[in-house]
């Protein structure tokens, strides 16, 4: 690790091979917490390059518990986190709306690090069980249209990093890696990033994979479509700016999408949206994200995709997807 830290201190970049090698050692428990912290903070001092991200991703997927769900042609809707906005669980809530609209969702997530409630926190609070059982995951996709891949279970090597991340309480390269590490490697992905330059980095990286993707960044700093302003959208072929009006929505105020101060509060907000009891602003934000996710899968116009998402909420199918997932994962 000393040689790597010296290299980074001199402003040098790691090759894909070097990045993979150091991550494999880290994932094998060869470094102390102090060395891991120094490594993470050194990388935080400058932008990561694509080869480094690819190398880190190669190592983490090699160490991961793989699960083949390719027959479902699913989507993952996920953000890097680390935007410091403490919104409600927009991408997770969106996942159930997309599932309610009839599309398969393989949601990969974990506990919150820089926010009050990550996807795993809110789903656990709501009663979802976590499993690596492939047959249960397939049953969930077949019957609920959604499964949840709890990152700590599928990436056991991460146990060496968790104490350091909790102690640092800042975004690290693992915020960047998280959306790239879905062990089912879904066909489609809608990925939110907390910083605008990362959109181009992610797009460049994902264009080297088989994923059909859309990378989004709200230009006022959110790692998802927030409707508090315009959103940068980068897919396999183009980059564009989306306005709230493109989703048939009005611009909203940031406080309208606050995520609460506790996990139970976050779960309550989540439930009101799926139960169609939420105020209009958070509902519109979920519908906008769901619309772009559906468009990523189908190439349908945004407003047509939004109508599908709205019907998923109004009909109760989004809420039913959650109920069914809870039932299946508690058998």
N, C-alpha and C positions, 0 to 999 in steps of 0.2 A: 504493500500500500504506500510505503514511503516514496517509492519511485513515481507512482501515479500522482501523488499529491504534489511532488516537486514539478512534475510535468504540467499539471494544471496551474500551479502557482506562477509558472513562466508564461502562461497564456496559450499553451499548446492544446491541440485537439487530440482526442483519442480516435484511433481507427475503429472500424466496426469490429475487427477481431480483438483489439485491445479492450474495447468496451465490453464485449461478451466475456472475455477472460476475467476481468475484474468483477463483473456481476456474478459470474459462476462461483468465484471465491467468496464473495459477500454472502451469497445465498447458501453456501455450504458452512457458514459460521466461522470462517477463517479470520475475520477481523473483529476487533474489540468495538464496543459501542462508541468509544472516543474516535477511533479511526473512521467508523461509518459516518459519524456526525461531521468530521472534518471533510470527508469526501463529498457528502451531500452539500455542505455549505460552500465548498470550493466550486462545485458545479453551479450553485445558485448565483455566483458572482458574474456569470456571463451566459449568453444564450447557448443552449445545447444545439448541436448540429445533427443533421439527419443520420449520419453514420453512427454517432454515439447512441441515439435513440434506437436505431435498428439493432445495434449490438446488444444493448441492454434488453431489448424486447426478445431477441433470439435466445438469450440466456434464461430469461424468466419463463418463456414458453417451453423451453427444453426441460426446465425443472418442474413445470406445472403438471397437475393431474389433468390429462386431456379427456375431453368428452366429445364424441362425434354426434352432432345434431344437424348435420348438413342436409338431411332429407327434408327438414322443415323450412329451409331458406328463410331464416329468421333475421330480425334486425336487433341491434343493441342501441339503446338511446341513453347516452351517458355524457357526463361532463368531467372535466379535469378537477373541478372544485378549485379551491384556492383563490376565488375571486373576492373573498372577504365580505360578501354581500348578505350572507345569512338569509337567503330566500327560503321559501318552503321547498319541499322536494319535487321540483318541477319535472325533472327528467323521469323520475320514478313514477309520478302520477301520470305523466304523459304515456308511459309504457303501458299502463292498464287501459287507457283510453284507446290506444292503438290496438291492443289485444281485443278490446271490446268491439272494435271496428272489423275484426276478423283476420288480423294479420298476426303472424307468429313473432313473439318477442323473447329473445334470450338475454335477459337483463343481467349484467355483471356489475357487482357493486360491493361496498364494504361499509364499515363504520365511518362516521364523520371524524375528520382530523382537525380541520380548520373551521368547521361549522358545528352548530349545536347537534344536528341530526343528519347523518348520512343515510343512504338508501337502506342499509342493513338495520340501522337503529329504528327507523320508522316502520319497516316491514315486520321486525320482531315485535314491536309494540302493538302492531295490528294483529299479530298471531300467526304470521307466516313462519313455517319451519324451514331450516336450511339443510340441504342434503347434497351428497355427491352421487347418490344412487341414480345410475343412468336410466333405469326403467321408470323411476318416479319422475325424473326430469322430462322424459318423453311423454309420460302420461299427462303431466302438467301442460305441455305444449299441445297435446292432442285435445284435451278437455277444457283447459282454461285459456289456451292460446299464449300462455306466458309461463316461463320458468325463471327462477332466480338462482344465479351462480354466485354464491357467497365467496368473495375473493380469498379470505383466509383459509377456507377449506380446499380451494383449488390451487392455491399458491402457498403451501406449507413453509416454503423457504422464507417467506416474508416475516416469519416469527423473529428472525434476527434483526429486522428493521423496525418493527412496531414500537419497541420501547424508545428508540431514538426519535422516531417521527413524533411520538406523543410528547417527548421532552422538548423537542425543538419548537413545536406548535407553529411552524411556518410551512408554506408550500415547498415541496422538494421535487426532484425528478420523478418521484413515484406518483405525484399528481399527474405528471405528463404521461407516465407509462400506463397508468391504470386503464384508460380507455383503449389501449392497444393490446391488452393482455387477456381479453375474453377467451377462456380455454376452448370454447366451442367454435371460435373463429367464424362468426356469422357472416352471411353473404352481404348483408346491408348494415350500415352504421350511420347514426347521426351523432356527431361528437361536438360538444361545446368546449371551447378553450377560453381561459381567463385573460389572455393577452393577445392583442391583434396580430403581432408577428408570428405567433404560434400557428395561426390558421394556415399560413403558407408552408410552414415546416411540416405540419400534419398532412396537408394535401400532397406535398411532395413525397412523403413517406408512404402514404396510403395508395398513391398511384403505382407503387411498386408491388402492391398486393392485388388480390382478386376481388377486393371489397368494392361494392358500389356505395359511395359515401357522400355525406354532406357535413362539412365542418362549419360551425357557426360561432360567431362572437358578437355579442351586443356591443355596439361602439362606445357605450358609456360604461363598459367594464364587466358585464355579466358573462358567464360561461354557458349561456343559453339564450334563446329568444325571450326577452323580458318585456317587450312592448313599451319600455320606458324611453325608447328612441329607435334609431335604425339598427339593423343587424347585418353584419358581413356574412355572406354565405359562399363557401367554396366547395364545389363538387368535383367529380372526376374530370370535367372538361371546361368549367368556367367559374368565374368569380363575379358576384353581383352584390348589390346592397338592397336589402328588403326593408320596406317601411311598414309601420303598423297598418297602414291603409291596404297594403298588399294582402293582408290577412283579413280584411274586412273589419278591422278593429281600430279603436281610438288609442292614442298614446296615453299611458297611465303614469301614475306617480310611484316612485320606488317603495314607499311605505305600504302600498297595496299588496305587495308580494313578500312581505316580511314573514319569516318562517317560524316565529315564536321563540321563546326563551328556554323551552324544555322539549324533550322528546315527546311526551304526551301532547303538548300543544301542537307540535309538528304533525303528529298523527291525527289530531282533531281537524286541522286544516285540510289534510290529505283526504280524510273521510268526507268532509262537507263537499269537496269538489266532485268526488266520485258519486256521492249521493244526490248531486245536483241541487245542493243547498248553499253553495258558496256565493259570495258577492261576485259581480260581473267581472271585475278586473282579473282576479286570479284564474277564473274560469277561462277568460279569453286568452290568457297567457298559455295555459295548457292546450287549448284548442289550436293556437298558432304553432306550438311545437309539434303537436300531433299531426297537423296539416303538412308540415314540412317532412316529417318522418314518413307519412303515407306517400307523399310525392316522391321521396327518395326511392321507395319500393316500386311505385306504380307509374311514375311520371305523369300522374293526373294533375290538372291545374290546381293551384293552391286552394281556391275557394271551393272547388268540388271536394277536395280532400278534407277541408275543414268541415264541410257538411257531413261527411262520413263520421268524423270525430264527434261532432255535436250529437248526431243520432246515437252514437255509442253511449254517451252520457245520458241523454234524454230517455233512451229505451231501458236503461238500467244494465246494459250489457257490460259496461266498464266496471261497475260495482260487482257484477256477477263474476267477472274474471278474477277479481280479488277474492271473493268468497270461495270460489272453486279452488284457487291456489292454496288458500288456507286449509281447506278440507283435505286436499290431496297430500299436502306436506305434513299433516298431522295424523296420518293413518298409522 
